Each structure stands twice: as structure tokens, then as C-alpha cells.
Amino acid sequence: MNITFIGHSAFLLQDGDTTLAIDPFIGGNPAAALTLDEVKAKNVSAILISHAHGDHWGDALELAKGGAPILATAEIAGYAGKHGASAIGGNIGGTLHQPWGSVYFTPAWHSSSFPDGSYGGMPTGLVIEFGGKRLYFAGDTALFSDMALIGERGLDLAFLPIGDHYTMGPQEAARCLDLLKPRDAVPIHYGTFPPLTGDPQVFAAQAQARGVTAHVMRPGDVLAY
């Protein structure tokens, strides 16, 4: 599997002919290393959304015009459907099974509303089964003790926000590793805007002390995993 960091919290996961887009904030993203047209050219198979904030919902509707379904909570799926997109709605504790794998929705301690003010349902994390790996995309969240239950599933890789201000910072994100126990981790949601001051090197050092390899990715980087 190839993991491409678009920037902020936006990623592409590619395995064979299948490409998943996660929280595709591209237009208006000062950190984006790919344009929307470049992402469209990847023939995205599905769009996974953690919550409705504009820096995560991003260009989901525009990407969905290519026929890829949006996978998210019922509220986000309903909103997408009203705007003409194909969508499959789930909710926390539920699993959406797809030909390429599955997405399980976890809690996230945050908030969720669309840029137009519409209610976005509960924010979520995503446990993604894809390419023979189990990935945890935390979305925007604080540290919470039930991460231990997520870790019991056995995680290969965890994507954790470290920016501080709107989410946890690098020290709290490192504490998450004690509960999640992944083999590897990728810090996200930092540096894009001035308030997001979390230092990825602080996170990486604390991850290393816990026996977890942190992959600090720059926008445009591709991690073969």
C-alpha cells in the first residue's frame, strides 16, 4: 500500500487499483501538495470522512462527482445525498463493509458542523481495514481512555493529530500510543495554520521512547507500507 500525504489531515491510500481519499481538504488548504485535478486523476474509489469541519470535509462533494461514494456518519451521508453525491452512512460502533475492506467508526472528542453551519453529527475516528493492514485515523480528537479498546483490535498504523489548540498536542498524542499500541504512527493536523503549533519532532521522539516508529511526512510524501 502507498500512503500519500496531501497535507493537513488529507491522505490517499492506494493498493492495486483501489484508491481511498481521507478527509480531502485540498482547495483552500495552504499545505496541499496536490491539486484537486491531480487527486481526481487518481480515480478515487471511496471518500472517507471523519467529521464535517471544512478542513476535513473539504472537496468531498467535488470528488464524489467521479462516482466514488462518501463513507461517513449518517448525518454526513444525508448531507452529501442532499447535494447529489452517492454516500453510505454509518455511525459509531458500526462497520461499513466494502469490496476493498472496511471502515469501523470510533468516537472522537471534538465537534462537527459543516461550513454552512449544518449539523454534522458526532465526530469520529476511523479504523480502516485495507491492503492487508489495520489503520486508525483519529480525525480531530483529544486523548481519551477508550483508545485502549481501539488498540485491542491490533493496529499497524495510527494517524494522530498533534497541532494543539483545536486538538491534542504532541505530548498528549504520544500518550495515546500507550493505549493504542500501534507499530507505527503518523502525526497530522499541524503547521497548516498559525494556531497549529505542535512540533512533529517532539511527537516522534516520544513515540521512539515508546518503541513506536513515527513517520513524519511532508505534504507530497509517499510512504510505502
C-alpha positions as a Python dict, from the first residue, in 0.01 Angstrom:
ca = {
    (1, 'M'): (0, 0, 0),
    (2, 'N'): (113, 354, -78),
    (3, 'I'): (10, 631, 162),
    (4, 'T'): (26, 979, 10),
    (5, 'F'): (13, 1280, 240),
    (6, 'I'): (-173, 1559, 61),
    (7, 'G'): (-134, 1797, 355),
    (8, 'H'): (-302, 1888, 687),
    (9, 'S'): (-508, 1571, 752),
    (10, 'A'): (-575, 1470, 391),
    (11, 'F'): (-441, 1141, 259),
    (12, 'L'): (-468, 897, -28),
    (13, 'L'): (-435, 523, 36),
    (14, 'Q'): (-357, 320, -274),
    (15, 'D'): (-347, -56, -311),
    (16, 'G'): (-364, -207, -657),
    (17, 'D'): (-647, -43, -850),
    (18, 'T'): (-817, 93, -537),
    (19, 'T'): (-759, 446, -405),
    (20, 'L'): (-920, 581, -89),
    (21, 'A'): (-929, 952, -7),
    (22, 'I'): (-942, 1050, 361),
    (23, 'D'): (-1063, 1396, 472),
    (24, 'P'): (-986, 1552, 130),
    (25, 'F'): (-924, 1917, 223),
    (26, 'I'): (-746, 2032, -95),
    (27, 'G'): (-885, 2361, -225),
    (28, 'G'): (-808, 2635, 27),
    (29, 'N'): (-552, 2415, 201),
    (30, 'P'): (-225, 2610, 215),
    (31, 'A'): (-33, 2289, 280),
    (32, 'A'): (-182, 2087, -8),
    (33, 'A'): (86, 1930, -229),
    (34, 'L'): (-167, 1803, -486),
    (35, 'T'): (-434, 1992, -675),
    (36, 'L'): (-793, 1874, -688),
    (37, 'D'): (-746, 1776, -1053),
    (38, 'E'): (-442, 1567, -960),
    (39, 'V'): (-642, 1386, -693),
    (40, 'K'): (-931, 1330, -936),
    (41, 'A'): (-685, 1173, -1177),
    (42, 'K'): (-616, 902, -917),
    (43, 'N'): (-968, 758, -984),
    (44, 'V'): (-1071, 761, -620),
    (45, 'S'): (-1277, 455, -522),
    (46, 'A'): (-1422, 588, -194),
    (47, 'I'): (-1405, 903, 19),
    (48, 'L'): (-1376, 857, 395),
    (49, 'I'): (-1478, 1148, 619),
    (50, 'S'): (-1408, 1173, 993),
    (51, 'H'): (-1624, 1480, 1060),
    (52, 'A'): (-1785, 1775, 886),
    (53, 'H'): (-1550, 2065, 958),
    (54, 'G'): (-1434, 2236, 640),
    (55, 'D'): (-1070, 2135, 684),
    (56, 'H'): (-1177, 1769, 672),
    (57, 'W'): (-1496, 1764, 462),
    (58, 'G'): (-1304, 1976, 211),
    (59, 'D'): (-1364, 1875, -151),
    (60, 'A'): (-1563, 1559, -80),
    (61, 'L'): (-1859, 1662, -295),
    (62, 'E'): (-1638, 1754, -588),
    (63, 'L'): (-1450, 1422, -567),
    (64, 'A'): (-1778, 1233, -539),
    (65, 'K'): (-1880, 1362, -884),
    (66, 'G'): (-1649, 1093, -1020),
    (67, 'G'): (-1881, 828, -876),
    (68, 'A'): (-1692, 745, -555),
    (69, 'P'): (-1922, 707, -253),
    (70, 'I'): (-1871, 912, 62),
    (71, 'L'): (-1841, 690, 372),
    (72, 'A'): (-1922, 871, 695),
    (73, 'T'): (-2180, 907, 971),
    (74, 'A'): (-2549, 912, 885),
    (75, 'E'): (-2567, 1290, 917),
    (76, 'I'): (-2276, 1349, 681),
    (77, 'A'): (-2408, 1090, 436),
    (78, 'G'): (-2750, 1255, 445),
    (79, 'Y'): (-2597, 1596, 376),
    (80, 'A'): (-2396, 1450, 87),
    (81, 'G'): (-2708, 1287, -57),
    (82, 'K'): (-2898, 1615, -48),
    (83, 'H'): (-2617, 1765, -253),
    (84, 'G'): (-2629, 1493, -517),
    (85, 'A'): (-2346, 1269, -401),
    (86, 'S'): (-2351, 894, -351),
    (87, 'A'): (-2300, 820, 18),
    (88, 'I'): (-2311, 534, 266),
    (89, 'G'): (-2394, 633, 623),
    (90, 'G'): (-2289, 451, 937),
    (91, 'N'): (-2233, 551, 1296),
    (92, 'I'): (-2008, 499, 1597),
    (93, 'G'): (-1963, 130, 1673),
    (94, 'G'): (-2075, 27, 1325),
    (95, 'T'): (-1873, -112, 1036),
    (96, 'L'): (-1918, -40, 666),
    (97, 'H'): (-1802, -341, 466),
    (98, 'Q'): (-1676, -272, 115),
    (99, 'P'): (-1519, -484, -161),
    (100, 'W'): (-1178, -340, -74),
    (101, 'G'): (-1208, -381, 307),
    (102, 'S'): (-1400, -197, 579),
    (103, 'V'): (-1435, 116, 791),
    (104, 'Y'): (-1527, 99, 1160),
    (105, 'F'): (-1636, 422, 1329),
    (106, 'T'): (-1491, 509, 1670),
    (107, 'P'): (-1569, 802, 1899),
    (108, 'A'): (-1363, 1121, 1879),
    (109, 'W'): (-1369, 1404, 2134),
    (110, 'H'): (-1428, 1709, 1919),
    (111, 'S'): (-1722, 1882, 1745),
    (112, 'S'): (-1868, 1860, 1395),
    (113, 'S'): (-2056, 2103, 1171),
    (114, 'F'): (-2043, 2182, 801),
    (115, 'P'): (-1903, 2512, 673),
    (116, 'D'): (-2261, 2634, 614),
    (117, 'G'): (-2347, 2567, 979),
    (118, 'S'): (-2544, 2245, 922),
    (119, 'Y'): (-2516, 1983, 1194),
    (120, 'G'): (-2254, 1723, 1110),
    (121, 'G'): (-2339, 1455, 1365),
    (122, 'M'): (-2083, 1316, 1606),
    (123, 'P'): (-1715, 1340, 1508),
    (124, 'T'): (-1547, 1004, 1457),
    (125, 'G'): (-1223, 822, 1418),
    (126, 'L'): (-1189, 556, 1150),
    (127, 'V'): (-1042, 206, 1178),
    (128, 'I'): (-968, 116, 819),
    (129, 'E'): (-903, -240, 701),
    (130, 'F'): (-727, -203, 369),
    (131, 'G'): (-433, -354, 184),
    (132, 'G'): (-386, -622, 448),
    (133, 'K'): (-331, -358, 720),
    (134, 'R'): (-537, -213, 1003),
    (135, 'L'): (-508, 166, 1022),
    (136, 'Y'): (-654, 404, 1280),
    (137, 'F'): (-726, 754, 1156),
    (138, 'A'): (-812, 953, 1467),
    (139, 'G'): (-950, 1260, 1289),
    (140, 'D'): (-965, 1555, 1527),
    (141, 'T'): (-968, 1446, 1889),
    (142, 'A'): (-829, 1475, 2238),
    (143, 'L'): (-674, 1187, 2427),
    (144, 'F'): (-941, 958, 2573),
    (145, 'S'): (-906, 640, 2772),
    (146, 'D'): (-1124, 425, 2545),
    (147, 'M'): (-846, 439, 2289),
    (148, 'A'): (-731, 128, 2475),
    (149, 'L'): (-1033, -56, 2329),
    (150, 'I'): (-937, 57, 1981),
    (151, 'G'): (-584, -66, 2044),
    (152, 'E'): (-714, -410, 2139),
    (153, 'R'): (-802, -460, 1772),
    (154, 'G'): (-430, -468, 1690),
    (155, 'L'): (-317, -166, 1491),
    (156, 'D'): (-45, -141, 1232),
    (157, 'L'): (-50, 237, 1192),
    (158, 'A'): (-215, 528, 1377),
    (159, 'F'): (-268, 876, 1232),
    (160, 'L'): (-286, 1120, 1524),
    (161, 'P'): (-345, 1498, 1535),
    (162, 'I'): (-71, 1688, 1717),
    (163, 'G'): (-135, 2053, 1631),
    (164, 'D'): (-274, 2162, 1970),
    (165, 'H'): (-527, 2449, 2004),
    (166, 'Y'): (-815, 2261, 1832),
    (167, 'T'): (-693, 1906, 1908),
    (168, 'M'): (-441, 1746, 2137),
    (169, 'G'): (-77, 1849, 2111),
    (170, 'P'): (226, 1624, 2058),
    (171, 'Q'): (269, 1520, 2421),
    (172, 'E'): (-94, 1408, 2456),
    (173, 'A'): (-78, 1239, 2116),
    (174, 'A'): (226, 1044, 2234),
    (175, 'R'): (31, 931, 2541),
    (176, 'C'): (-228, 788, 2301),
    (177, 'L'): (36, 543, 2184),
    (178, 'D'): (39, 384, 2529),
    (179, 'L'): (-328, 295, 2477),
    (180, 'L'): (-337, 226, 2103),
    (181, 'K'): (-11, 29, 2085),
    (182, 'P'): (41, 62, 1707),
    (183, 'R'): (361, -45, 1537),
    (184, 'D'): (388, 288, 1355),
    (185, 'A'): (237, 635, 1373),
    (186, 'V'): (198, 943, 1152),
    (187, 'P'): (144, 1289, 1304),
    (188, 'I'): (-122, 1501, 1130),
    (189, 'H'): (-313, 1830, 1166),
    (190, 'Y'): (-22, 2058, 1248),
    (191, 'G'): (150, 2357, 1091),
    (192, 'T'): (-121, 2432, 834),
    (193, 'F'): (-247, 2741, 1013),
    (194, 'P'): (-74, 2962, 1274),
    (195, 'P'): (-255, 2821, 1582),
    (196, 'L'): (-143, 2464, 1499),
    (197, 'T'): (196, 2486, 1665),
    (198, 'G'): (251, 2121, 1764),
    (199, 'D'): (603, 2002, 1684),
    (200, 'P'): (619, 1667, 1499),
    (201, 'Q'): (973, 1607, 1619),
    (202, 'V'): (856, 1620, 1981),
    (203, 'F'): (595, 1358, 1893),
    (204, 'A'): (849, 1145, 1704),
    (205, 'A'): (1094, 1147, 1994),
    (206, 'Q'): (827, 1047, 2243),
    (207, 'A'): (700, 777, 2007),
    (208, 'Q'): (1051, 636, 1974),
    (209, 'A'): (1083, 623, 2353),
    (210, 'R'): (771, 403, 2349),
    (211, 'G'): (904, 171, 2079),
    (212, 'V'): (677, 315, 1808),
    (213, 'T'): (818, 435, 1477),
    (214, 'A'): (684, 779, 1384),
    (215, 'H'): (685, 868, 1015),
    (216, 'V'): (695, 1248, 989),
    (217, 'M'): (560, 1309, 640),
    (218, 'R'): (584, 1631, 443),
    (219, 'P'): (298, 1718, 207),
    (220, 'G'): (353, 1520, -111),
    (221, 'D'): (547, 1241, 59),
    (222, 'V'): (453, 882, -19),
    (223, 'L'): (501, 611, 241),
    (224, 'A'): (520, 253, 111),
    (225, 'Y'): (358, 48, 384),
}
